[in-house]
């Protein structure tokens, strides 16, 4: 059987389209290639932007802001010692850019001025830590990207 140039061109285009469609279908259906953007509720978070900016400004104006450091037991967040730890409320959100199934929240309930995030909850790699906390009705926000 002899194939002329028109038949060869159509066969080549069909093979190329099939090749591209294979990769499109593979990337959209395989969970291994599932990479989400920063947040699913992006627009909801965007509406609270001014509140976030005000809380970060309050944090920056503190004499001793929240600090974080890696310890043998985990990651320790040190709140200002001049504040009564029992009156500090809020939550700590740990975001893992490589997979949303690793993200988690920790409520803030302190008896001392240090909050320890256990080593067992943190895998090696990059984490974004966001602490939204309040003291006597005033809101604060601490953000830090760490490599654990």
ChimeraX attribute file (.defattr): number of C-alpha atoms within 10 A of each C-alpha:
attribute: neighborCount
match mode: 1-to-1
recipient: residues
	/A:1	3
	/A:2	5
	/A:3	8
	/A:4	8
	/A:5	9
	/A:6	9
	/A:7	11
	/A:8	11
	/A:9	12
	/A:10	11
	/A:11	12
	/A:12	12
	/A:13	12
	/A:14	12
	/A:15	12
	/A:16	12
	/A:17	11
	/A:18	12
	/A:19	11
	/A:20	12
	/A:21	12
	/A:22	11
	/A:23	10
	/A:24	11
	/A:25	10
	/A:26	13
	/A:27	13
	/A:28	11
	/A:29	10
	/A:30	9
	/A:31	9
	/A:32	9
	/A:33	10
	/A:34	11
	/A:35	11
	/A:36	11
	/A:37	10
	/A:38	11
	/A:39	12
	/A:40	10
	/A:41	8
	/A:42	10
	/A:43	10
	/A:44	10
	/A:45	11
	/A:46	10
	/A:47	10
	/A:48	10
	/A:49	12
	/A:50	10
	/A:51	13
	/A:52	17
	/A:53	13
	/A:54	15
	/A:55	19
	/A:56	17
	/A:57	15
	/A:58	16
	/A:59	19
	/A:60	15
	/A:61	10
	/A:62	11
	/A:63	9
	/A:64	13
	/A:65	17
	/A:66	20
	/A:67	14
	/A:68	19
	/A:69	12
	/A:70	15
	/A:71	12
	/A:72	8
	/A:73	11
	/A:74	16
	/A:75	19
	/A:76	18
	/A:77	18
	/A:78	17
	/A:79	21
	/A:80	16
	/A:81	13
	/A:82	9
	/A:83	12
	/A:84	15
	/A:85	19
	/A:86	13
	/A:87	13
	/A:88	20
	/A:89	17
	/A:90	17
	/A:91	16
	/A:92	21
	/A:93	18
	/A:94	22
	/A:95	21
	/A:96	20
	/A:97	17
	/A:98	13
	/A:99	12
	/A:100	15
	/A:101	8
	/A:102	14
	/A:103	16
	/A:104	13
	/A:105	13
	/A:106	13
	/A:107	13
	/A:108	18
	/A:109	15
	/A:110	16
	/A:111	12
	/A:112	12
	/A:113	18
	/A:114	17
	/A:115	19
	/A:116	16
	/A:117	18
	/A:118	13
	/A:119	16
	/A:120	8
	/A:121	12
	/A:122	18
	/A:123	12
	/A:124	8
	/A:125	11
	/A:126	15
	/A:127	21
	/A:128	15
	/A:129	18
	/A:130	17
	/A:131	21
	/A:132	20
	/A:133	21
	/A:134	17
	/A:135	15
	/A:136	10
	/A:137	10
	/A:138	10
	/A:139	20
	/A:140	25
	/A:141	23
	/A:142	20
	/A:143	18
	/A:144	12
	/A:145	13
	/A:146	14
	/A:147	10
	/A:148	14
